[in-house]
Amino acid sequence: MEEIIYRIAISLPAFLLAIVCHEAAHAWMAKRFGDTTGEQLGRLSLNPVVHYDLIGTVIFPLIGAMLGGTMFGWAKPVPVDTRRFKNIRSGIFWVSFAGPLANIILMVLSAILLALMITKVSPAFSYYQVSSDMLKSAVTINVLLAVFNLIPFPPLDGSKMVTSMLDYNNARKYEELQRYSFVFLIILIMTPILNWIMTPALIASNLIVNVFIHIFAGF
Protein backbone atom coordinates (compact mmCIF):
# COMPACT_ATOMS: atom_id res chain seq x y z
CA MET A 1 0.00 0.00 0.00
CA GLU A 2 2.84 2.42 0.84
CA GLU A 3 4.37 1.74 -2.58
CA ILE A 4 1.04 2.49 -4.31
CA ILE A 5 0.56 5.71 -2.34
CA TYR A 6 4.13 6.80 -3.18
CA ARG A 7 3.61 6.02 -6.87
CA ILE A 8 0.42 8.09 -6.93
CA ALA A 9 2.04 10.95 -5.00
CA ILE A 10 4.99 11.30 -7.39
CA SER A 11 2.89 10.80 -10.54
CA LEU A 12 -0.30 12.76 -9.86
CA PRO A 13 1.09 16.32 -10.26
CA ALA A 14 2.72 15.46 -13.58
CA PHE A 15 -0.33 13.53 -14.78
CA LEU A 16 -2.76 16.36 -14.01
CA LEU A 17 -0.49 18.97 -15.59
CA ALA A 18 -0.04 16.78 -18.68
CA ILE A 19 -3.74 16.22 -19.40
CA VAL A 20 -4.75 19.77 -18.46
CA CYS A 21 -2.11 21.36 -20.73
CA HIS A 22 -3.09 18.91 -23.48
CA GLU A 23 -6.72 20.05 -23.51
CA ALA A 24 -5.97 23.73 -22.84
CA ALA A 25 -3.61 23.66 -25.83
CA HIS A 26 -6.44 22.41 -28.05
CA ALA A 27 -8.64 25.29 -26.87
CA TRP A 28 -5.85 27.85 -27.27
CA MET A 29 -4.99 26.76 -30.80
CA ALA A 30 -8.67 26.63 -31.78
CA LYS A 31 -9.02 30.25 -30.65
CA ARG A 32 -6.05 31.24 -32.81
CA PHE A 33 -7.84 29.78 -35.83
CA GLY A 34 -11.11 31.57 -35.02
CA ASP A 35 -13.09 29.12 -32.86
CA THR A 36 -13.75 30.38 -29.33
CA THR A 37 -16.03 27.47 -28.31
CA GLY A 38 -13.47 26.05 -25.89
CA GLU A 39 -12.77 29.45 -24.38
CA GLN A 40 -16.50 30.19 -23.93
CA LEU A 41 -16.90 26.88 -22.10
CA GLY A 42 -14.05 27.74 -19.75
CA ARG A 43 -11.66 25.18 -21.22
CA LEU A 44 -8.89 27.67 -21.97
CA SER A 45 -7.71 27.11 -18.42
CA LEU A 46 -5.13 25.19 -16.40
CA ASN A 47 -7.72 24.44 -13.71
CA PRO A 48 -8.03 20.62 -13.56
CA VAL A 49 -11.66 20.88 -12.43
CA VAL A 50 -12.88 22.19 -15.80
CA HIS A 51 -11.14 19.34 -17.68
CA TYR A 52 -12.12 16.57 -15.25
CA ASP A 53 -13.43 13.24 -16.57
CA LEU A 54 -14.41 10.56 -14.03
CA ILE A 55 -13.12 7.58 -16.00
CA GLY A 56 -10.08 9.14 -17.67
CA THR A 57 -8.91 11.45 -14.89
CA VAL A 58 -9.64 9.34 -11.81
CA ILE A 59 -10.51 5.67 -12.31
CA PHE A 60 -8.24 4.67 -15.22
CA PRO A 61 -5.03 6.32 -13.91
CA LEU A 62 -5.60 5.00 -10.38
CA ILE A 63 -5.98 1.47 -11.72
CA GLY A 64 -2.71 1.91 -13.62
CA ALA A 65 -0.94 3.08 -10.48
CA MET A 66 -2.33 0.23 -8.38
CA LEU A 67 -1.23 -2.31 -10.97
CA GLY A 68 2.31 -0.98 -10.75
CA GLY A 69 2.34 0.96 -14.01
CA THR A 70 2.43 4.62 -14.97
CA MET A 71 -0.60 6.83 -14.37
CA PHE A 72 -2.23 7.12 -17.77
CA GLY A 73 -5.58 8.58 -18.78
CA TRP A 74 -7.30 11.53 -20.35
CA ALA A 75 -9.35 14.65 -19.68
CA LYS A 76 -12.71 15.69 -21.10
CA PRO A 77 -12.22 16.55 -24.81
CA VAL A 78 -12.46 20.22 -25.74
CA PRO A 79 -15.39 20.88 -28.14
CA VAL A 80 -14.21 22.35 -31.44
CA ASP A 81 -16.38 23.94 -34.15
CA THR A 82 -14.32 23.63 -37.33
CA ARG A 83 -16.86 25.78 -39.24
CA ARG A 84 -15.42 28.81 -37.45
CA PHE A 85 -11.86 28.17 -38.60
CA LYS A 86 -10.34 30.76 -40.91
CA ASN A 87 -8.52 27.94 -42.68
CA ILE A 88 -10.26 24.60 -42.06
CA ARG A 89 -7.48 22.22 -43.12
CA SER A 90 -4.72 24.05 -41.28
CA GLY A 91 -7.02 24.59 -38.31
CA ILE A 92 -7.89 20.91 -37.96
CA PHE A 93 -4.24 19.89 -38.25
CA TRP A 94 -2.80 22.37 -35.77
CA VAL A 95 -5.62 22.17 -33.25
CA SER A 96 -5.25 18.39 -33.25
CA PHE A 97 -1.47 18.56 -32.98
CA ALA A 98 -1.55 21.19 -30.22
CA GLY A 99 -2.37 18.64 -27.50
CA PRO A 100 0.47 16.19 -28.23
CA LEU A 101 2.80 19.14 -28.86
CA ALA A 102 2.03 20.48 -25.38
CA ASN A 103 3.01 17.08 -23.94
CA ILE A 104 6.23 17.03 -25.99
CA ILE A 105 7.16 20.48 -24.66
CA LEU A 106 6.40 19.39 -21.08
CA MET A 107 8.49 16.26 -21.62
CA VAL A 108 11.49 18.31 -22.79
CA LEU A 109 11.13 20.78 -19.90
CA SER A 110 10.91 17.88 -17.44
CA ALA A 111 13.99 16.29 -19.03
CA ILE A 112 15.92 19.56 -18.60
CA LEU A 113 14.90 19.86 -14.93
CA LEU A 114 15.77 16.21 -14.32
CA ALA A 115 19.19 16.67 -15.91
CA LEU A 116 19.78 19.75 -13.74
CA MET A 117 18.72 17.79 -10.67
CA ILE A 118 21.14 14.97 -11.47
CA THR A 119 24.10 17.20 -12.33
CA LYS A 120 23.69 20.20 -10.03
CA VAL A 121 21.92 18.97 -6.88
CA SER A 122 23.61 16.87 -4.23
CA PRO A 123 22.05 13.46 -3.49
CA ALA A 124 22.28 14.54 0.15
CA PHE A 125 19.46 17.02 -0.48
CA SER A 126 16.46 15.91 1.61
CA TYR A 127 14.02 15.80 -1.31
CA TYR A 128 16.48 14.62 -3.97
CA GLN A 129 14.91 11.17 -4.48
CA VAL A 130 11.33 12.40 -4.44
CA SER A 131 12.07 15.28 -6.81
CA SER A 132 13.99 13.01 -9.19
CA ASP A 133 11.20 10.43 -9.21
CA MET A 134 8.59 13.12 -9.89
CA LEU A 135 10.56 14.47 -12.84
CA LYS A 136 11.19 10.97 -14.22
CA SER A 137 7.46 10.35 -13.95
CA ALA A 138 6.74 13.62 -15.76
CA VAL A 139 9.04 12.64 -18.64
CA THR A 140 7.40 9.22 -18.96
CA ILE A 141 3.79 10.39 -18.65
CA ASN A 142 4.16 13.16 -21.22
CA VAL A 143 5.95 11.04 -23.80
CA LEU A 144 3.32 8.30 -23.44
CA LEU A 145 0.44 10.77 -23.80
CA ALA A 146 2.04 12.46 -26.81
CA VAL A 147 2.80 9.26 -28.69
CA PHE A 148 -0.51 7.57 -27.85
CA ASN A 149 -2.53 10.55 -29.05
CA LEU A 150 -0.51 10.71 -32.27
CA ILE A 151 -1.62 7.19 -33.24
CA PRO A 152 -3.62 7.73 -36.47
CA PHE A 153 -6.79 5.91 -35.44
CA PRO A 154 -10.07 7.77 -34.76
CA PRO A 155 -10.84 9.54 -32.49
CA LEU A 156 -7.22 10.16 -31.44
CA ASP A 157 -5.52 13.42 -32.39
CA GLY A 158 -3.31 11.70 -34.93
CA SER A 159 -6.35 10.61 -36.95
CA LYS A 160 -7.63 14.18 -37.15
CA MET A 161 -4.25 15.33 -38.40
CA VAL A 162 -4.51 12.71 -41.16
CA THR A 163 -8.10 13.75 -41.91
CA SER A 164 -6.96 17.33 -42.54
CA MET A 165 -4.89 16.04 -45.47
CA LEU A 166 -7.67 14.04 -47.13
CA ASP A 167 -10.45 15.12 -49.46
CA TYR A 168 -14.02 15.16 -48.15
CA ASN A 169 -15.06 11.64 -49.25
CA ASN A 170 -11.90 9.91 -48.08
CA ALA A 171 -11.99 11.83 -44.80
CA ARG A 172 -15.56 10.62 -44.10
CA LYS A 173 -14.59 7.02 -44.89
CA TYR A 174 -11.54 7.31 -42.64
CA GLU A 175 -13.64 8.71 -39.78
CA GLU A 176 -15.96 5.70 -40.01
CA LEU A 177 -13.17 3.68 -38.38
CA GLN A 178 -14.19 5.35 -35.12
CA ARG A 179 -16.96 2.77 -34.70
CA TYR A 180 -14.17 0.24 -34.11
CA SER A 181 -12.26 2.42 -31.64
CA PHE A 182 -13.15 0.27 -28.61
CA VAL A 183 -12.03 -2.90 -30.38
CA PHE A 184 -8.85 -1.13 -31.47
CA LEU A 185 -8.14 -0.07 -27.88
CA ILE A 186 -8.62 -3.64 -26.60
CA ILE A 187 -6.26 -4.96 -29.27
CA LEU A 188 -3.62 -2.39 -28.26
CA ILE A 189 -3.90 -3.31 -24.58
CA MET A 190 -4.12 -7.09 -24.98
CA THR A 191 -1.31 -7.47 -27.52
CA PRO A 192 2.35 -6.33 -27.66
CA ILE A 193 1.45 -3.66 -30.27
CA LEU A 194 1.21 -0.82 -27.76
CA ASN A 195 4.54 -1.84 -26.26
CA TRP A 196 6.12 -1.85 -29.73
CA ILE A 197 4.87 1.71 -30.25
CA MET A 198 5.81 3.09 -26.84
CA THR A 199 9.21 1.46 -26.30
CA PRO A 200 11.07 3.47 -29.00
CA ALA A 201 9.47 6.67 -27.66
CA LEU A 202 10.58 5.90 -24.10
CA ILE A 203 14.10 5.08 -25.31
CA ALA A 204 14.16 8.41 -27.20
CA SER A 205 13.04 10.30 -24.07
CA ASN A 206 15.83 8.67 -22.05
CA LEU A 207 18.33 9.70 -24.73
CA ILE A 208 17.05 13.28 -24.50
CA VAL A 209 17.58 13.24 -20.73
CA ASN A 210 21.10 11.88 -21.20
CA VAL A 211 21.89 14.58 -23.78
CA PHE A 212 20.91 17.29 -21.29
CA ILE A 213 22.90 15.54 -18.55
CA HIS A 214 26.02 15.64 -20.72
CA ILE A 215 25.39 19.29 -21.61
CA PHE A 216 24.90 20.45 -18.01
CA ALA A 217 27.73 18.26 -16.69
CA GLY A 218 30.09 20.36 -18.76
CA PHE A 219 29.21 23.58 -16.95
N, C-alpha and C positions, 0 to 999 in steps of 0.2 A: 504493500500500500504506500509506503514512504517513497518507493521508487516511482510509482505512478504519479503521486502528488508532485514530486520533484520534476518529472518530465512535463507535466502540465504547466507548472510554474515557470519553467524556463522557455516553454514554447508558446504559451498563450499570448504574451505581448507581441511577439513577432507575427504570430498567426493573425491576430486581429488587425494589426497594422497592414499586413499583406493584403487581406481581402477587402479592407476598407479603402486602401489606396487604389486597388484594382477597380472597384466600382466607381469611386470618385473620379478616377481618370477617364472612365467612359463618359461620365456626365460632363466633365470639363471639356473633353475633345468634342463632344456633341454640340456644346454651346459654341465652340469656335467655328463650327460648320453651320450654325444657324438654328439648331434645335435646343430650346431651353426647357424641354419637358423635364429632364432630370433635375435641373436647378429649381424649377417650380415645385417639384415634389420633395425638395429638401435633400436631394441625393448628392449635391455638390458640397459634400461635407465629410470631415474625418471623424465624425461622431459615429461610433459603432452601432448605436441604437437605431439609427435610420437605415442601416444596411442589414440589420439582423434577420436571419432566417433560422427557424427552429432546427430543422434537419441539418442544414449545411454549416451553420455557425456554432451549434451546440452539440447535438447528438453525434453526428458523423465524426467530427474531430476528437471528441471524448472517447469514442470507441477506438479510434486509431491509437490514442495515447495509452489506453488501458491494455491494448493488445501488444504494446511495446514498440509501436511504429511512430512515425512523425504525425503531428497534428495536421490534418488535411481536410479541406472542406470548401465552402463557398458562401457568398453573401447573396442577398436578394438582388436579382438582375436589375439594372437601371433601364427603365423604359426609354426607348428611342423612337422618334418619329422621323423616318428618313425623308418624308415628303418636305420637311422644312430645310433640308440640307441645300446649301448653295450649289454644291457639286455632289451629286448623289454617289457616284462611284468612289471618288476620293473620300467622301464622308464616311461611307460604310467601311472602307478599308481602315482608315486611321482611327475611327471610333472603336472598331473591333480590336485593333492592335494596341490601343492605348492601355488597356488593362494589363496584358502580358508585359508591355513595355515598362509599366510602373513597377511590376515585380522584378524585372531585370535590373532596373535602376536601384531598387531596394537591395537586391542581391549584391550588386557591386559595392554599394555603400557599406553594407554589412561586412563584406569581404575586406574592405579597407580598414574598418574599425577593428576587425578581428586580427588583421595583420599588425596593426598598431599595438593592440593588446599584447600580442605574442612577442613583439620586438622591443617595445618600449616600457612595458609594465612588469614589475618584478612579480614572480610567482608567490612571493611572500605577502603580496597585497591580499587583504582579508577576503575580498570578493572576486579574486582573480578567476577561480574555477567557475563560479556562477556566471560571471560576465562572459567568459569565454564560451561556455555552453550555450548561453542565450544567443550570442552572435553566430555560433555554428548552426544553431537551430534556425536563425533568421536566414542564413545563406541557403540552407536546405529547403526550407518551406517556400521561399520565393522562387527558387529555380524549379521546384516541382510544380508550383502553380503556373508559372510562365509556360513551361514546356507542355503541361497537360492542356492548358487552354489553347495552345497553338496547334493541337491535333486537329486536322481538317475534317472533322466529322460533326454534323449538326447536332446540337445547337452551340457547340463550342466556338470561341472567338475565331479560331483558325478557319472554320468553315465559312464564316461570314467574310473573311478576308478573301477566300477563294471565290465566293459568290460575287464579290465586287468586280471580278475580272471576267465574269461570264456574261453572255447575252441573256435576255429575259427568259427565253424558253429553257435553256440549259440551267440557268440559276434555279428556276422553279423545280425542275427535275432533281437537281442536286439537293434542294431543301427537303424534298420528299423523304430523304434518308432519315430525317429526324424521327419518323415513326418507329425506327429501329434503334433509337438512341439507348433505350434501356437494355436491349439485348447486347448492343455494342459495349456498354459499360460493364455488363456481367462478363463478357468475353475478355475484356481488358483485365479485370480483377482476377478471374479464375484461370488465366493462362499466363505464360511468361512474357506476353507481348508488352505489357506495361513496363515490366522490368527492363526489357530490351530498349524501350524508348527512354526511360529515365536514367539508366546507368551511364550512358555517355554524357548526359547533361550534368549529372552529379560529379563525374570525373572532371569535366570542364570547369565546374565551379571550384573544385579543389585546386585545379591548376591556377585559376585566377587568384585564389587566396595565396598560393605559394609564390606567384609572381609579385604580389604586393609585399609579401614577407621579405623576398630578396631585395626589393626596391628600398623598403624602409630599414632593412638591416644595414644598408650601406651608408645611412646617415648617422 
